[in-house]
Amino acid sequence: MNTEIETALRQAIKNSGLSYYQLSKDSGVEPRSIGRFMAKQNTLRLDCAGRLCKRLKLSLQGEQHGESI
């Protein structure tokens, strides 16, 4: 499955210019997990996606109420 959130997160990771190692060091998400996610081999657990979003200064917005998650 390739959701809008996954697509946006992949794009943000690409645009960051950071290596998987640096993202891992900054977020606590294993570089192997990041690599598999980027290769569309696996999805990320919500807590891992959240840590990457925090490092990349992304937020999730609820469409119905405009709430930040």
N, CA, C and O atoms as a CHARMM CRD file, in Angstrom:
* protein
*
  276
    1    1 MET  N      0.85100  -1.18100   0.00000 PROA 1      0.00000
    2    1 MET  CA     0.00000   0.00000   0.00000 PROA 1      0.00000
    3    1 MET  C      0.89400   1.24200   0.00000 PROA 1      0.00000
    4    1 MET  O      1.92200   1.28600   0.67600 PROA 1      0.00000
    5    2 ASN  N      0.48700   2.22300  -0.75700 PROA 2      0.00000
    6    2 ASN  CA     1.23700   3.47500  -0.83600 PROA 2      0.00000
    7    2 ASN  C      0.26800   4.62700  -0.58200 PROA 2      0.00000
    8    2 ASN  O     -0.37000   5.13000  -1.50700 PROA 2      0.00000
    9    3 THR  N      0.16600   5.03200   0.66800 PROA 3      0.00000
   10    3 THR  CA    -0.76600   6.08200   1.04200 PROA 3      0.00000
   11    3 THR  C     -0.16800   7.46000   0.76800 PROA 3      0.00000
   12    3 THR  O      1.02800   7.59700   0.51000 PROA 3      0.00000
   13    4 GLU  N     -1.01900   8.46700   0.83000 PROA 4      0.00000
   14    4 GLU  CA    -0.54500   9.84600   0.65600 PROA 4      0.00000
   15    4 GLU  C      0.49600  10.20100   1.71100 PROA 4      0.00000
   16    4 GLU  O      1.45400  10.92100   1.43200 PROA 4      0.00000
   17    5 ILE  N      0.30400   9.69400   2.91100 PROA 5      0.00000
   18    5 ILE  CA     1.25300   9.97900   3.99300 PROA 5      0.00000
   19    5 ILE  C      2.60300   9.35700   3.67900 PROA 5      0.00000
   20    5 ILE  O      3.64000   9.99700   3.85300 PROA 5      0.00000
   21    6 GLU  N      2.59600   8.10200   3.21300 PROA 6      0.00000
   22    6 GLU  CA     3.85700   7.44900   2.86800 PROA 6      0.00000
   23    6 GLU  C      4.56000   8.19400   1.73700 PROA 6      0.00000
   24    6 GLU  O      5.77100   8.41000   1.78500 PROA 6      0.00000
   25    7 THR  N      3.80800   8.57900   0.73800 PROA 7      0.00000
   26    7 THR  CA     4.37300   9.31200  -0.39000 PROA 7      0.00000
   27    7 THR  C      4.98700  10.62600   0.07800 PROA 7      0.00000
   28    7 THR  O      6.10000  10.97200  -0.31900 PROA 7      0.00000
   29    8 ALA  N      4.26500  11.35600   0.91800 PROA 8      0.00000
   30    8 ALA  CA     4.76500  12.64000   1.42400 PROA 8      0.00000
   31    8 ALA  C      6.01100  12.44700   2.28100 PROA 8      0.00000
   32    8 ALA  O      6.95600  13.23100   2.19000 PROA 8      0.00000
   33    9 LEU  N      6.01800  11.40800   3.11000 PROA 9      0.00000
   34    9 LEU  CA     7.18100  11.15400   3.96600 PROA 9      0.00000
   35    9 LEU  C      8.38100  10.75100   3.12400 PROA 9      0.00000
   36    9 LEU  O      9.49000  11.22100   3.37600 PROA 9      0.00000
   37   10 ARG  N      8.18600   9.89900   2.13600 PROA 10     0.00000
   38   10 ARG  CA     9.29300   9.52700   1.24800 PROA 10     0.00000
   39   10 ARG  C      9.87000  10.75600   0.55100 PROA 10     0.00000
   40   10 ARG  O     11.08800  10.90900   0.45500 PROA 10     0.00000
   41   11 GLN  N      8.99800  11.62000   0.07200 PROA 11     0.00000
   42   11 GLN  CA     9.46200  12.82600  -0.61500 PROA 11     0.00000
   43   11 GLN  C     10.23800  13.73400   0.33900 PROA 11     0.00000
   44   11 GLN  O     11.26300  14.30200  -0.03800 PROA 11     0.00000
   45   12 ALA  N      9.75300  13.86800   1.56300 PROA 12     0.00000
   46   12 ALA  CA    10.44300  14.70800   2.54900 PROA 12     0.00000
   47   12 ALA  C     11.82000  14.14100   2.88500 PROA 12     0.00000
   48   12 ALA  O     12.78000  14.89100   3.06100 PROA 12     0.00000
   49   13 ILE  N     11.91100  12.82100   2.97400 PROA 13     0.00000
   50   13 ILE  CA    13.20900  12.19200   3.24900 PROA 13     0.00000
   51   13 ILE  C     14.16000  12.46300   2.08700 PROA 13     0.00000
   52   13 ILE  O     15.31300  12.83400   2.30500 PROA 13     0.00000
   53   14 LYS  N     13.68700  12.28300   0.86000 PROA 14     0.00000
   54   14 LYS  CA    14.52700  12.56900  -0.31600 PROA 14     0.00000
   55   14 LYS  C     14.97000  14.02400  -0.33200 PROA 14     0.00000
   56   14 LYS  O     16.14200  14.32400  -0.55900 PROA 14     0.00000
   57   15 ASN  N     14.02500  14.92200  -0.09100 PROA 15     0.00000
   58   15 ASN  CA    14.31900  16.35700  -0.14200 PROA 15     0.00000
   59   15 ASN  C     15.23500  16.81900   0.97700 PROA 15     0.00000
   60   15 ASN  O     15.89200  17.85300   0.84900 PROA 15     0.00000
   61   16 SER  N     15.29100  16.07000   2.07200 PROA 16     0.00000
   62   16 SER  CA    16.11100  16.48800   3.21200 PROA 16     0.00000
   63   16 SER  C     17.59400  16.45700   2.89400 PROA 16     0.00000
   64   16 SER  O     18.37600  17.21400   3.47000 PROA 16     0.00000
   65   17 GLY  N     17.98300  15.57900   1.97200 PROA 17     0.00000
   66   17 GLY  CA    19.40000  15.44100   1.65300 PROA 17     0.00000
   67   17 GLY  C     20.19300  14.70100   2.71800 PROA 17     0.00000
   68   17 GLY  O     21.41300  14.57700   2.60700 PROA 17     0.00000
   69   18 LEU  N     19.51400  14.20800   3.75000 PROA 18     0.00000
   70   18 LEU  CA    20.18400  13.48700   4.83300 PROA 18     0.00000
   71   18 LEU  C     20.34900  12.02300   4.46300 PROA 18     0.00000
   72   18 LEU  O     19.50700  11.45000   3.77200 PROA 18     0.00000
   73   19 SER  N     21.43200  11.42500   4.92200 PROA 19     0.00000
   74   19 SER  CA    21.63000   9.99200   4.71500 PROA 19     0.00000
   75   19 SER  C     20.70300   9.23000   5.67100 PROA 19     0.00000
   76   19 SER  O     20.22700   9.77200   6.66900 PROA 19     0.00000
   77   20 TYR  N     20.46500   7.97100   5.33700 PROA 20     0.00000
   78   20 TYR  CA    19.64800   7.13800   6.22800 PROA 20     0.00000
   79   20 TYR  C     20.33100   7.02800   7.58900 PROA 20     0.00000
   80   20 TYR  O     19.66500   6.99700   8.62400 PROA 20     0.00000
   81   21 TYR  N     21.66000   6.97000   7.58000 PROA 21     0.00000
   82   21 TYR  CA    22.40200   6.90400   8.83600 PROA 21     0.00000
   83   21 TYR  C     22.14200   8.14600   9.68200 PROA 21     0.00000
   84   21 TYR  O     21.87200   8.03200  10.87800 PROA 21     0.00000
   85   22 GLN  N     22.22000   9.32900   9.07800 PROA 22     0.00000
   86   22 GLN  CA    22.00700  10.56700   9.83800 PROA 22     0.00000
   87   22 GLN  C     20.56600  10.64900  10.33400 PROA 22     0.00000
   88   22 GLN  O     20.32700  11.03100  11.47900 PROA 22     0.00000
   89   23 LEU  N     19.60000  10.29100   9.47600 PROA 23     0.00000
   90   23 LEU  CA    18.20100  10.28200   9.91900 PROA 23     0.00000
   91   23 LEU  C     18.00700   9.32100  11.07700 PROA 23     0.00000
   92   23 LEU  O     17.27700   9.61200  12.02500 PROA 23     0.00000
   93   24 SER  N     18.66700   8.17100  10.99400 PROA 24     0.00000
   94   24 SER  CA    18.57600   7.18500  12.05100 PROA 24     0.00000
   95   24 SER  C     19.14200   7.73200  13.35700 PROA 24     0.00000
   96   24 SER  O     18.53400   7.60300  14.42000 PROA 24     0.00000
   97   25 LYS  N     20.30800   8.34000  13.25600 PROA 25     0.00000
   98   25 LYS  CA    20.96400   8.90000  14.44300 PROA 25     0.00000
   99   25 LYS  C     20.10000   9.98400  15.08700 PROA 25     0.00000
  100   25 LYS  O     19.99800  10.05900  16.31200 PROA 25     0.00000
  101   26 ASP  N     19.48100  10.82100  14.25600 PROA 26     0.00000
  102   26 ASP  CA    18.67000  11.93000  14.76400 PROA 26     0.00000
  103   26 ASP  C     17.30100  11.49700  15.27900 PROA 26     0.00000
  104   26 ASP  O     16.75400  12.12400  16.18600 PROA 26     0.00000
  105   27 SER  N     16.73900  10.42000  14.70400 PROA 27     0.00000
  106   27 SER  CA    15.36100  10.04000  15.02700 PROA 27     0.00000
  107   27 SER  C     15.23000   8.77600  15.87100 PROA 27     0.00000
  108   27 SER  O     14.20500   8.55700  16.51600 PROA 27     0.00000
  109   28 GLY  N     16.27200   7.94600  15.86300 PROA 28     0.00000
  110   28 GLY  CA    16.18800   6.67700  16.58100 PROA 28     0.00000
  111   28 GLY  C     15.53900   5.56600  15.76800 PROA 28     0.00000
  112   28 GLY  O     15.29900   4.48000  16.29500 PROA 28     0.00000
  113   29 VAL  N     15.25400   5.81300  14.50900 PROA 29     0.00000
  114   29 VAL  CA    14.69300   4.79800  13.62500 PROA 29     0.00000
  115   29 VAL  C     15.85400   4.10600  12.92800 PROA 29     0.00000
  116   29 VAL  O     16.74500   4.77500  12.40500 PROA 29     0.00000
  117   30 GLU  N     15.85700   2.78600  12.91200 PROA 30     0.00000
  118   30 GLU  CA    16.94600   2.02800  12.30600 PROA 30     0.00000
  119   30 GLU  C     17.14500   2.40200  10.83400 PROA 30     0.00000
  120   30 GLU  O     16.16800   2.52900  10.09700 PROA 30     0.00000
  121   31 PRO  N     18.40000   2.57900  10.39600 PROA 31     0.00000
  122   31 PRO  CA    18.63800   2.91900   8.99400 PROA 31     0.00000
  123   31 PRO  C     18.11200   1.84000   8.04200 PROA 31     0.00000
  124   31 PRO  O     17.67300   2.14100   6.93200 PROA 31     0.00000
  125   32 ARG  N     18.16100   0.60900   8.47900 PROA 32     0.00000
  126   32 ARG  CA    17.63000  -0.48700   7.66100 PROA 32     0.00000
  127   32 ARG  C     16.12400  -0.32400   7.44100 PROA 32     0.00000
  128   32 ARG  O     15.62500  -0.57300   6.34400 PROA 32     0.00000
  129   33 SER  N     15.41000   0.09100   8.47600 PROA 33     0.00000
  130   33 SER  CA    13.96800   0.32500   8.36200 PROA 33     0.00000
  131   33 SER  C     13.68400   1.47500   7.40500 PROA 33     0.00000
  132   33 SER  O     12.75000   1.41300   6.60600 PROA 33     0.00000
  133   34 ILE  N     14.49300   2.51900   7.49200 PROA 34     0.00000
  134   34 ILE  CA    14.32900   3.67100   6.59200 PROA 34     0.00000
  135   34 ILE  C     14.58100   3.23500   5.15200 PROA 34     0.00000
  136   34 ILE  O     13.82000   3.58900   4.25200 PROA 34     0.00000
  137   35 GLY  N     15.63600   2.47500   4.93800 PROA 35     0.00000
  138   35 GLY  CA    15.97000   2.00100   3.60500 PROA 35     0.00000
  139   35 GLY  C     14.88200   1.13200   3.00100 PROA 35     0.00000
  140   35 GLY  O     14.54100   1.28100   1.82800 PROA 35     0.00000
  141   36 ARG  N     14.34100   0.23100   3.79700 PROA 36     0.00000
  142   36 ARG  CA    13.26200  -0.63800   3.30700 PROA 36     0.00000
  143   36 ARG  C     11.99600   0.16000   3.01900 PROA 36     0.00000
  144   36 ARG  O     11.28000  -0.12200   2.05800 PROA 36     0.00000
  145   37 PHE  N     11.72500   1.15300   3.85200 PROA 37     0.00000
  146   37 PHE  CA    10.56900   2.01800   3.61500 PROA 37     0.00000
  147   37 PHE  C     10.74800   2.78300   2.31500 PROA 37     0.00000
  148   37 PHE  O      9.81900   2.87000   1.51200 PROA 37     0.00000
  149   38 MET  N     11.93000   3.33500   2.10200 PROA 38     0.00000
  150   38 MET  CA    12.18000   4.11600   0.89700 PROA 38     0.00000
  151   38 MET  C     12.12900   3.24500  -0.36400 PROA 38     0.00000
  152   38 MET  O     11.75400   3.72400  -1.43400 PROA 38     0.00000
  153   39 ALA  N     12.50300   1.97500  -0.23800 PROA 39     0.00000
  154   39 ALA  CA    12.46300   1.04400  -1.36700 PROA 39     0.00000
  155   39 ALA  C     11.07500   0.41800  -1.54100 PROA 39     0.00000
  156   39 ALA  O     10.87900  -0.43400  -2.40700 PROA 39     0.00000
  157   40 LYS  N     10.12600   0.84000  -0.72300 PROA 40     0.00000
  158   40 LYS  CA     8.74300   0.33800  -0.74600 PROA 40     0.00000
  159   40 LYS  C      8.66100  -1.15800  -0.46800 PROA 40     0.00000
  160   40 LYS  O      7.77400  -1.84800  -0.97100 PROA 40     0.00000
  161   41 GLN  N      9.60200  -1.65200   0.34100 PROA 41     0.00000
  162   41 GLN  CA     9.59400  -3.05100   0.74200 PROA 41     0.00000
  163   41 GLN  C      8.80200  -3.26100   2.02700 PROA 41     0.00000
  164   41 GLN  O      8.25300  -4.33800   2.25600 PROA 41     0.00000
  165   42 ASN  N      8.74700  -2.23900   2.85200 PROA 42     0.00000
  166   42 ASN  CA     8.03700  -2.28800   4.13300 PROA 42     0.00000
  167   42 ASN  C      7.38700  -0.94600   4.41300 PROA 42     0.00000
  168   42 ASN  O      7.76200   0.07700   3.84200 PROA 42     0.00000
  169   43 THR  N      6.40700  -0.97000   5.30000 PROA 43     0.00000
  170   43 THR  CA     5.86700   0.27500   5.83100 PROA 43     0.00000
  171   43 THR  C      6.57100   0.55500   7.14400 PROA 43     0.00000
  172   43 THR  O      7.35700  -0.26900   7.61300 PROA 43     0.00000
  173   44 LEU  N      6.30600   1.69000   7.73700 PROA 44     0.00000
  174   44 LEU  CA     6.87600   2.03800   9.03800 PROA 44     0.00000
  175   44 LEU  C      5.80800   1.95000  10.10500 PROA 44     0.00000
  176   44 LEU  O      4.63700   2.22900   9.85000 PROA 44     0.00000
  177   45 ARG  N      6.21300   1.56100  11.29900 PROA 45     0.00000
  178   45 ARG  CA     5.29100   1.64700  12.43800 PROA 45     0.00000
  179   45 ARG  C      4.98200   3.11700  12.67300 PROA 45     0.00000
  180   45 ARG  O      5.77900   3.99000  12.33200 PROA 45     0.00000
  181   46 LEU  N      3.83800   3.38000  13.24900 PROA 46     0.00000
  182   46 LEU  CA     3.41100   4.75300  13.47600 PROA 46     0.00000
  183   46 LEU  C      4.40800   5.52400  14.33500 PROA 46     0.00000
  184   46 LEU  O      4.67900   6.69400  14.06400 PROA 46     0.00000
  185   47 ASP  N      4.95500   4.88900  15.36100 PROA 47     0.00000
  186   47 ASP  CA     5.91400   5.60500  16.21500 PROA 47     0.00000
  187   47 ASP  C      7.18200   5.97400  15.44400 PROA 47     0.00000
  188   47 ASP  O      7.74800   7.04500  15.66100 PROA 47     0.00000
  189   48 CYS  N      7.62600   5.10100  14.55000 PROA 48     0.00000
  190   48 CYS  CA     8.81100   5.40300  13.73400 PROA 48     0.00000
  191   48 CYS  C      8.51400   6.52300  12.74700 PROA 48     0.00000
  192   48 CYS  O      9.32100   7.43800  12.58000 PROA 48     0.00000
  193   49 ALA  N      7.36200   6.45300  12.09600 PROA 49     0.00000
  194   49 ALA  CA     6.96800   7.51700  11.16800 PROA 49     0.00000
  195   49 ALA  C      6.87900   8.85100  11.90900 PROA 49     0.00000
  196   49 ALA  O      7.29700   9.88600  11.39000 PROA 49     0.00000
  197   50 GLY  N      6.33700   8.81900  13.11800 PROA 50     0.00000
  198   50 GLY  CA     6.22200  10.03600  13.92500 PROA 50     0.00000
  199   50 GLY  C      7.57300  10.63200  14.26700 PROA 50     0.00000
  200   50 GLY  O      7.74300  11.85100  14.22900 PROA 50     0.00000
  201   51 ARG  N      8.53700   9.78200  14.60300 PROA 51     0.00000
  202   51 ARG  CA     9.88400  10.28600  14.92800 PROA 51     0.00000
  203   51 ARG  C     10.56000  10.88700  13.70400 PROA 51     0.00000
  204   51 ARG  O     11.25000  11.90100  13.80400 PROA 51     0.00000
  205   52 LEU  N     10.35700  10.25100  12.53600 PROA 52     0.00000
  206   52 LEU  CA    10.92200  10.81800  11.31000 PROA 52     0.00000
  207   52 LEU  C     10.26300  12.15100  10.97700 PROA 52     0.00000
  208   52 LEU  O     10.93600  13.10600  10.58900 PROA 52     0.00000
  209   53 CYS  N      8.93900  12.20800  11.13200 PROA 53     0.00000
  210   53 CYS  CA     8.22500  13.46600  10.87700 PROA 53     0.00000
  211   53 CYS  C      8.73100  14.56900  11.79500 PROA 53     0.00000
  212   53 CYS  O      8.93000  15.70600  11.36800 PROA 53     0.00000
  213   54 LYS  N      8.93600  14.22300  13.04800 PROA 54     0.00000
  214   54 LYS  CA     9.43500  15.22700  14.00100 PROA 54     0.00000
  215   54 LYS  C     10.81000  15.73100  13.57800 PROA 54     0.00000
  216   54 LYS  O     11.06600  16.93500  13.60400 PROA 54     0.00000
  217   55 ARG  N     11.69700  14.81800  13.18800 PROA 55     0.00000
  218   55 ARG  CA    13.04900  15.21400  12.76600 PROA 55     0.00000
  219   55 ARG  C     13.00500  16.07700  11.50900 PROA 55     0.00000
  220   55 ARG  O     13.79200  17.01100  11.35500 PROA 55     0.00000
  221   56 LEU  N     12.07200  15.75100  10.61200 PROA 56     0.00000
  222   56 LEU  CA    11.96900  16.48300   9.35100 PROA 56     0.00000
  223   56 LEU  C     11.05200  17.70500   9.45500 PROA 56     0.00000
  224   56 LEU  O     10.81100  18.40400   8.47100 PROA 56     0.00000
  225   57 LYS  N     10.54700  17.94600  10.66800 PROA 57     0.00000
  226   57 LYS  CA     9.66400  19.08700  10.94900 PROA 57     0.00000
  227   57 LYS  C      8.38900  19.04500  10.10100 PROA 57     0.00000
  228   57 LYS  O      7.95400  20.05100   9.54000 PROA 57     0.00000
  229   58 LEU  N      7.81000  17.84300  10.03100 PROA 58     0.00000
  230   58 LEU  CA     6.53500  17.64000   9.34400 PROA 58     0.00000
  231   58 LEU  C      5.44700  17.45200  10.37900 PROA 58     0.00000
  232   58 LEU  O      5.71900  17.01400  11.49700 PROA 58     0.00000
  233   59 SER  N      4.22200  17.77600  10.01900 PROA 59     0.00000
  234   59 SER  CA     3.09400  17.47400  10.89800 PROA 59     0.00000
  235   59 SER  C      1.99600  16.84500  10.06400 PROA 59     0.00000
  236   59 SER  O      1.89700  17.08100   8.86000 PROA 59     0.00000
  237   60 LEU  N      1.18100  16.04900  10.71500 PROA 60     0.00000
  238   60 LEU  CA     0.04300  15.42200  10.05600 PROA 60     0.00000
  239   60 LEU  C     -1.18700  16.26100  10.35600 PROA 60     0.00000
  240   60 LEU  O     -1.40400  16.66200  11.49900 PROA 60     0.00000
  241   61 GLN  N     -1.98800  16.52700   9.34400 PROA 61     0.00000
  242   61 GLN  CA    -3.18700  17.33700   9.50600 PROA 61     0.00000
  243   61 GLN  C     -4.41600  16.47400   9.24100 PROA 61     0.00000
  244   61 GLN  O     -4.48800  15.78000   8.22700 PROA 61     0.00000
  245   62 GLY  N     -5.37700  16.52100  10.15400 PROA 62     0.00000
  246   62 GLY  CA    -6.64200  15.86100   9.92500 PROA 62     0.00000
  247   62 GLY  C     -7.47200  16.67500   8.93300 PROA 62     0.00000
  248   62 GLY  O     -7.63900  17.88200   9.11000 PROA 62     0.00000
  249   63 GLU  N     -7.99000  16.02700   7.89700 PROA 63     0.00000
  250   63 GLU  CA    -8.72900  16.75900   6.87000 PROA 63     0.00000
  251   63 GLU  C    -10.08900  17.23300   7.34500 PROA 63     0.00000
  252   63 GLU  O    -10.52600  18.31800   6.96100 PROA 63     0.00000
  253   64 GLN  N    -10.77000  16.45200   8.16800 PROA 64     0.00000
  254   64 GLN  CA   -12.13900  16.79100   8.54700 PROA 64     0.00000
  255   64 GLN  C    -12.22000  18.00900   9.44200 PROA 64     0.00000
  256   64 GLN  O    -13.12100  18.83400   9.29100 PROA 64     0.00000
  257   65 HSD  N    -11.29800  18.12900  10.36300 PROA 65     0.00000
  258   65 HSD  CA   -11.38600  19.20900  11.35500 PROA 65     0.00000
  259   65 HSD  C    -10.19500  20.14000  11.34400 PROA 65     0.00000
  260   65 HSD  O    -10.12100  21.06300  12.15500 PROA 65     0.00000
  261   66 GLY  N     -9.25400  19.91000  10.43100 PROA 66     0.00000
  262   66 GLY  CA    -8.06900  20.73700  10.38200 PROA 66     0.00000
  263   66 GLY  C     -7.20600  20.63900  11.61500 PROA 66     0.00000
  264   66 GLY  O     -6.47900  21.57500  11.94700 PROA 66     0.00000
  265   67 GLU  N     -7.28200  19.49200  12.31000 PROA 67     0.00000
  266   67 GLU  CA    -6.52600  19.31000  13.54100 PROA 67     0.00000
  267   67 GLU  C     -5.12100  18.81400  13.22800 PROA 67     0.00000
  268   67 GLU  O     -4.93300  18.04000  12.29000 PROA 67     0.00000
  269   68 SER  N     -4.15400  19.24200  13.99000 PROA 68     0.00000
  270   68 SER  CA    -2.80700  18.68600  13.89800 PROA 68     0.00000
  271   68 SER  C     -2.75200  17.44600  14.74200 PROA 68     0.00000
  272   68 SER  O     -3.31200  17.38600  15.83600 PROA 68     0.00000
  273   69 ILE  N     -2.06600  16.45700  14.21500 PROA 69     0.00000
  274   69 ILE  CA    -1.90700  15.20700  14.94800 PROA 69     0.00000
  275   69 ILE  C     -0.45300  15.08600  15.34700 PROA 69     0.00000
  276   69 ILE  O     -0.06600  14.10500  15.98200 PROA 69     0.00000
